[in-house]
Amino acid sequence: MQKNIEISLFEVVGSPLCVASGDGQKVYDRLESGLKSGHRVVLSFHNVTTLTSAFLNAAIGQLYGTFDSEQIRSLLEVKDIERDDLELLKRVIETAKQYFQDPDKENR
């Protein structure tokens, strides 16, 4: 059985503030690597006090441009996330799915 890869947002960012898209990109790079290798990736929101859509778009939203939804659903798990933050994450994911389904639509 494959070992899960756990990524702590707090450790990657080095702060409880997950707000900058640049920090989100660091998380994305780790997520992409884990998912490409076919490992199950567990993303921990433990100790995160502030979360923005800009951060989540960079960290998770852009995954939908590289992987299909089913692959992400089966390999990516989030844990230790507050209810409000989970709602924000769901909105970011829905927006990303729509965007990557038809990326040229935004340029019309």
N, C-alpha and C positions, 0 to 999 in steps of 0.2 A: 504494500500500500504506500502511496506517495505521501510524503510529509507535507503538511500545510506550511505555507510561508506566512508569517504574521508580520504586518507592517503597522507600526505605531505612528499615527500622525504627530503626536506630541514629540516623539524622538526624531522623526525626519525633519520637522519644522524647527524643533528646539525651543518651542514656546507653546502655550495654550491658545495662542491667537493664530488661527488658520484663516488668514484673510487675503494674502497676496497671491496673485496668479503665479508668480515665480516660485513660491513655495509649493503651490499646487503642481507645478511642472515637475518638481523633484519627486513628489508622490507618484505622479503619472509614470515617470521613468521606471520606478520600482514596480509598479503595478503591471506595466506593459511587459517588463522582463519576466515576471512571474507567470503571467497569463500565457505569454508566448512559449514558455517552457512546459505548459500544460499543467502546472501545479495549481492547487486550490489556494487562493490568497485570502487571508483574513485581515481586514482593515479595521484597526482599533481606533476608536474615537475617545479612548480613555484620557482624561485630563484636558480635553479640548473645551475651552470656555467660550470662544467666539469663532464663528464659522460664517463665511460669505459665499455667495453664489459664484463670484469670480474665482475663488479658490477651488470650489467644487467643479466648476466648468473645466478648469485646467487639470485637476487631479483625476476626475472621473468622467466628466462629460465627453472629453475627447477620445476616451476608450471606444466610444460607439462609432468613431471614424476608422478604427483599426480592427475591431472585433465585432462579430454579430451579437445581437442581444442575447440569444440563447447561450452562447459561449460565456458571456459575461455573467449571466444569471447562474450558470452551473459552476463557475470557477471562482466567483468573487462573493465574499460574505462580509458584511459589516457588523460590527458589534460595539457595545458600549456607547451607543449614540442616543442623545436626548430626543424626545418626541418632536420638538420643534425643528431640530436639525434634520431629523429623518424626513419630515415634510419638505424641507428645503431641498434635500437630496433627491427626493422623488420628483420635484418640479424640474430640477436641473437635468435629471435623466430623461424625463419626457421631452423637454426642449431639445436635448442632444439627439434623441432618437428622431424627432421630426426634422431637425436640421440635416443630419447625415443621411436621412432617407432621400432628401432632395436638396443638396447643398447649394445648387445654382439658383434655387428659388429666392434666396436672400438677396441676390444681385439683380433682381428684376425691377 
